Amino acid sequence: MKGIWSVTRRELGSYLSSAMVYVFIAMFTLICGYFFYKNFLYFSVLSMQSDYDGGSMVLNITEAVFRPVHSNYVFVMLIFVPLITMRLFAEEKKSGTLELLISYPLRYADVVFAKILSAFIILVISLVLTMLFPIMAASFGQVETAPLITSYIGLALIGLAFVSVGTFFSSLTENQLIAAVLGFGVLLLLWALEWTAQLLPGVIGKVLSEMSVYNHFTDFNRGVLNSNDFVYYLNLTVVFFMFTLFNLQRRTWKS
């Protein structure tokens, strides 16, 4: 455990000493803030129309604003997470420090876990900053806390899975740009499976829908905790964790 925290601190120090991570956090918050502003503005217009019509429409700020906004957050993470993870192993390979790192008295699993954990911490910091938006919205209307917490649990789980996927592709190459593009491409494919599933009837459509990262976020976003969704994201995380671990071991076997 001590070795894991040692590598994690090393990675976090590397992140925080780079301007890129601050740009990432700022842009992530800015883009998420734009989606919040757009949806909240639309909600405000609908509210005024409802008041004008004598309150004929009952509007829920959590459903009208934060449900679509959090769906947008997932797509923003899909773009930005590969940018966080692209350097994790690619930079080590390019600089020649990967051999030094894996020569430490650490298990390969500890190294991979620490890398994923450090990138996940950066993502969690970014998500925590977006919690300012519901706090701001609460001054204008009642925000339901329970569905909001459930939605953030889903965002954290899907973010962890995305980080694991991105880490694997970073372990395949020493070119950070290639790692980011590969990671984004696979995550986009996993996202788009839901669209394809809607076009295909029967068992194939159901299987593709079950493989979609977006489909499993829907219940979280509605305030529902479903064990199947937990299992899906944790399985996706573990599968790509094992892929990364095998790739590191394969590199050692070759040498």
TORFITOR-502644 format. One record per residue: residue in one letter; y, x, z of N, C-alpha, C, O in turn. Coordinates in pm, whole numbers, plus 50000, padded with zeros to 5 digits. Atoms other than C-alpha are relative to their C-alpha. Layout:
aYXZYXZYXZYXZ/...
end
This chain:
m498795008250000500005000050000501265008650000502275005249937/k498864991049994502335028950078500345005549862501515007049827/g499794994950134501835042449726500664989849910501494993249826/i499405010750080502715008749572501494999150026502294998549933/w498585001049966506005006849760500775012449955501955011549921/s499354987750045506755042949672500354999249851501475002649811/v499755001450144506395036249298501004988849974501844989949885/t499075011250017508245003049332501425004350028502345001049952/r498654994949968511215019949501500495009349890501675009049853/r499634990850109511165046549230500474992149878501484995549817/e499655008150117511245020148956501304992350022502144991649933/l498765007349971513954999549126501205009349997502275005749949/g498934990150005516035030949170500365003449857501545005249825/s499754997250141515625038148799500744988549934501654990749854/y499315011750054516675002548713501464999950043502374998649961/l498655001749944519695002148943500945011649965502165010349979/s499164988850043520915036048821500384999049853501145007249801/s499725002150143521055022648465500964988349983500844978150051/a499045010850027523915001648330499324988149934499814976849941/m500675010650075521424981748123499604988350089499734976750048/v500475010849914520084962148420501164991150045500994979150062/y498845008049961523574951148522500484991449883500924980049901/v499675007950119524294940248167499014988649985499394977349953/f501025010350009520994921448167500284988650097500294976950059/i499775010349898521734903248493501254991949967501264979649982/a498755006950033525284895148382499804990549882500264979149886/m500205008450119524214881948040499054988450030499264977249983/f500945010649962521284862448187500754988950074500594977150043/t499255009849921523594845448438501034992849913501234980849927/l498985006050087526284839648175499394989649907499934978649892/i500635009450093523924823247925499464987750073499634976450028/c500485011249919522254802048194501174991450048501084979250054/g498805007349959525754792948316500564991449889501074980549913/y499535007950114526684781447968499184987249985499734976449964/f500855011950010523684758047954500304990050111500334977950089/f499645008849888524564744548298501324992949973501424980849991/y498685005850027528204739048200499914989249893500504978449907/k500135009550110527264721547875499354986950048499834976050018/n500715011949954524804697748042500774992650109500764980350115/f499235006449894527024691548343501214992649943501584982049991/l498875006650066529964683348117499554986949936500234976749946/y500545012150062527814658347926499684989550108499954977650089/f500295009049889526644643448257501284993650054501294981850086/s498735005249950530264639548369500544989249907501074979049953/v499545010050097531124620848049499204987150015499774976250015/l500845011849982528164597448095500344992650130500324980350135/s499655006149873529154591548457501274991949989501374980950043/m498745007350018532674581648358499794987449917500404977149944/q500315011850080531304558248093499304989450083499554977450067/s500725009349914528974542748351500964992850095500844980750117/d499015006049911531884537048591500864990049925501234979549977/y499175008950083533894521548310499254987049968499854976349960/d500825011750032530984497948228499554992550125498734983350117/g500365006949877530694487448590498745005350066498094998250144/g501174993949936527924511448689498684995049947497704994250021/s501235005450059525334497548449498905010549987497715007149985/m500994989250010523644531748418499915007350133500935010950191/v500214992349879522124548948720499635014349959498585016749900/l500194986350045522454586348665499555008950115500085008150226/n500524990549902520504613248851500375013949953499955018349846/i499494986950043522184647148841498875010349985498955019249900/t501124990550009518894665548898499254998349868498935008149801/e500725002650124517154648648606500875002149877500415007449776/a499134999650117520144646948374500525014149970500775017449854/v499414986750019521424682448429498965011050014498765018949921/f500804988149971518904705948587498645000149933498085010849908/r501284999850071515714694548417500155006249861499375015249828/p499844993250130516964703148065500525014350012500165023049933/v499474986549981518854733348198498885009850033498845020949979/h501094991049963515724748348355499025002349885498405012849876/s500804997850122513814742848032500675010849914499995019149853/n499264989750073516534763747868499845013750065499795023949996/y500204987349929516104790348138498715006949954498685019149939/v501284994250042512494795148028500175007349867499645018249849/f499804993550129513594802847674500875012550013500655022449943/v499164988249976516294826647801499135011350056499295022950016/m500904989849945513614844948004499095005649892498795017649890/l500864995750110511414846247696500665011149918500005020149869/i499254989950077514144866547525500285012450084500155023650036/f499494988949920515324887847816498925007950073499105019850096/v501034992849924512104896648003499455012149923499285022749983/p500454988050072510804919547723501015011450004500635023149992/l498984989549989514114938247753499945007150135500305018950145/i500174993549869513414944748122498775008850000498795020050051/t501294993249989509824955148076499775010949896498865019049911/m500284991050111510124975447757499975014750040499315022949976/r499904986049960510925007547944498925004250100498765016150123/l500864997049885508265005448217499025011349974498935020750053/f500934989250035505605026648047500465007849877500175019649864/a499564993350123507225034347711500885012050031500745022649969/e499104988949964509905055847874499225011450063499515023150038/e500834989749936507305074048084499225007949895499095020149905/k500784993450104505235081447775500875009149914500465020149877/k499114992250085508195093547573500495012650070500615023250008/s499484988549925509485116447848498895009250051499175020150101/g501124991849956505995129347930499724999450149498955007550200/t500195001049854506145118048295498844990750037498504989550155/l501105009249969503295092848264498805007750054498185003450151/e501134992049952500645119948304500245004750143499315005250224/l499674995749864502475132348613499834988450098499334990350209/l500085011849913502655097148756498564996450032498224993850147/i501395004149977498965089348709499175011250061498015009250098/s500704989149933498025123448848500214999450151499535006450226/y499785001949857499395112449188498754993750061497974987349990/p501175006449934496785101349446500194984950013500234979450123/l499835014550006497255065349337498984994149906498595000449808/r500885007050094494925040549177500854994949884502044991849901/y499285005450116495885029148829500514985950029501614982249987/a499615013749968495984993648961501274999850083502114990950067/d498794999449917498625003949217501235002949914502294997149937/v498884996550088500815019148946500434987949918501624984849908/v499695011750082500574988448723500634989150085501624983050044/f499465010349910501184964849016501445003250038502294994350039/a498654996049960504254984649125500994998349885502134994149906/k499125001550118505684984648772500354985249980501514981749961/i499775014450018505234946948739500904994750111501814986850086/l499225004749886506654941149088501465003749988502344995550017/s498604995650011509804961449022500764991749897501894987649921/a499355008150103510584942648700500164985550046501164979050015/f499945013749950509804909448869501134998450101501804988150103/i498915000549902512254917349150501354998849929502224991249973/i498765001050078515024922548892500174985949944501274980449945/l499955013650053514154889148734500334989950110501114980650088/v499745009149889514144871649073501475000750042502074990450072/i498574998649969517614885549147500834991849902501794985149941/s499295007650102518794870348819499864984950023500834977550009/l500225014249974517224836648904500744995350124501274984250128/v499285003649876518724836849253501484997549971502084988550029/l498595001950035522194840349100500244986449934501324980749949/t499835013150064521604808548898499964988650102500314977350070/m499995010349896521154789749227501434996250041501644986350111/l498605003649976524944790249248500364987149926501244979749970/f499665011850081524974762848983499674986950072500524978050076/p500225012349923523214735849190500904998850122501254987750163/i499065000449886525434745549485501344994649953501974986650022/m498765005150057528464739549264499884985249967500814977449992/a500195014050040527014706849133499944990850122500324979150113/a500145008249880526344694749488501354995050051501414985050124/s498685004549956530094692049546500504988249917501514982049951/f499615011250085530264665849268499034988350009499374977149971/g501005010649990527104645949337498805004850078498705016650113/q501174996749921523814644949522498945006849914498485001349814/v501064992550070521324671349408498734999350084498745002850202/e501275001049928517704665149503499415014050020499185021249923/t500434986449968516464696349679498555002749963498255013149904/a501444997750020512674692049654499655002749853498975012649825/p500314997050141512454689349270500625013149953500065020049867/l499344987650038514894718249241499195012250047499035021949973/i500834989049947512754740649464498725001449919498305012449884/t501234999950080509624730749272500245006449863499425014249814/s499674994550131511324739148943500195015150008499765022449918/y499804985549985512354773549072498685007350028498515018849988/i501334994149983508774780049185499345001849864498745012249836/g500534998950136507714772748828500655011149920499985018449848/l499284989450071510414795648690499545013950046499395023049965/a500474987249948509254823748920498605003349947498335014749911/l501374997850048505614819248815499975003549851499265012749809/i499984997250144506374818248444500685013549974500325020749881/g499354986950012508674848248490499035011350031499045021649964/l501004989949965505864867748659499015002049886498645013349854/a500914999050114503534859748370500675007349884500045015749820/f499274993350108506184870648119500115015050026499975023149935/v499884985849965506684903448305498685007249977498665018549928/s501314993950019502944910248298499715002249852499175012649813/v500184998750145502824903847922500855011649947500365020049871/g499104989450047505834926347861499565013850043499715023549968/t500474987049949504384954148077498845005249917498765017249889/f501134995850084501204954647870500495006249870500005016849830/f499554994750129503094959747544500815012850018500865021149927/s499324987349972505214986847706499005011350015499315022949986/s501044989749982501965005147785499365004349868498635014249864/l500644997150129500945004847417500755010349918500175016749830/t499174991750087503815025247275501055007550080501395003650192/e498914992849936506455050647362501364995749945502405000549989/n498755005250057509045031947152500374987050072499674976950061/q499615011649920510905007647377500334987949914500034976649952/l499655011250089512184986647087498754992949950498704980649946/i501265006050046508674981446952499364992050113498854981050090/a500565007049884507494971847303500704986650023500054976650051/a499235012349980510294946147333499704989749892499554977849922/v500265009150112509644931146989498604993950012498424981949992/l501375005049984505884928347049499914990050115499294979550103/g500015009049885506414912847390500664986649968500134976050002/f499305012350037508934887847255499174991749903499104979449916/g500795007250100506684878946962498844992450061498614980850026/v501155006649936503654871047179500474988650091499864978050093/l499475010649912505724851347432500514988249919500324976649958/l499535010950087507334831547151498834992249945498894979949934/l501215006750050503884823947011499414990950108499054979550080/l500535008049891502674811847352500894987950028500414977350070/w499045011149984505814790247374499804989649889499764977649915/a500045008950116505454775747024498674992649985498564983449904/l501305006850011501814765547074500114985150029499364977149973/e499825014249967503024732747222500454992149879500014980849858/w499545006850121504814723946898498844997949903498704987249843/t501155001050089501674731146697498994989750052498394982349975/a500965009249940499534711446942500364985449972499484977049957/q499565013750026501634680346881499664995349859499614983349831/l500315003450139500744681946512498504998849973498084993649870/l501454999850020496984685846560499334990250097499534990950218/p500675009749914494844657246689498735005850063498245016350023/g501324996749946491744659146904499975012250089500965015850152/v500274989049908490264688547089500885012249973501365018650066/i499204988250036492164715746899501414998650055501965008150112/g498665002449949495504700246989500065001450152501015007050205/k500034999149854494514697447357499855014550046500485018750143/v500214985949963493314733547369501305007949982501675015850069/l498754992950025496544746547214501064996050103501845004450148/s499055004649901498574725147452499755006550136500695009950208/e500354993749873496694739747750500355014949999500535020850106/m499664985850011497474774847621501505002449998501955013850006/s498554998850014501204767947593500675002950135500414996050233/v499294996849876503444784047856501024989150035501294986750152/y499015010449974505994756147816499344987350055499894980950145/n500685012249956503504727747863499725000350150499844990150217/h500334998949858502524740848208501235000650089501124999750211/f498785000249920506144742748317500534985850019501354983350107/t499475013750000506754705548254499874993350136500834987250184/d500195006449869505274693548584500895006350106501504999250186/f499104993449906507154719648785501434994749984502124992150082/n498645004450030510354708348615500244985550040501384981350059/r499895013949956509624672248713499844998650151499884987650205/g500155000549855509134681849076498584998050046498354994150161/v501425002149969505324680449065499295013550009499385021749918/l500794987849985503104708349200498574997049956497874989150020/n501335002350057499934709348991499215013050007499665023349957/s500804987849984497164734049076499615006149865499485018349854/n500354994850133496244737048706501095009149945500805019249880/d498884991950048499714750648630500095013250074500375023650014/f500054987749922499504775848915498925009349944499175021249920/v501144992050048496104787548789500315005949863499985017549837/y499714995150134497334790448430500905012450005500605022649943/y499054988749996500304813148512499415012150072499655023550031/l500624988749930498334834048760498945006549913498805018749912/n501014994550091495494837948508500665008449890500185019249857/l499294992650104497964848548238500515013350054500455023549986/t499524987749936499454873948479498875009950019499015021849988/v501144991349970496054887848579499395005649871499035017349865/v500604995550126494734889548221500785011749941500195021749902/f499214989250058497634910748097500145011950095500355023250052/f500094989049903497564931048419498755008349970498815020649969/m501254992950029493944939748337500075007149865499535018249851/f499824993350129494844947347974500775013150017500415023349959/t499194988049975497494971948096499185010550072499235022350038/l500844990849922495094987348346498965006749911498765018949919/f501014994550091492394991848081500645009949903500055020349872/n499334991150094494905007647843500325013450064500205023850000/l499734987449929495915033548105498715007950021498695020050002/q501284993249979492285041248185499475005849869498905016749868/r500444995350131491485044447815500755012749962500165021849901/r499204988250029494305069847782499455012350075499425023450022/t500584989249920492735090648060498675004349944498385016249937/w501314996650057489275088647907500155008449874499365017649850/k499774992450123490665101447578500365014550030499895023849965/s499564986449966492335131147746498915007750074499115019350111/
end
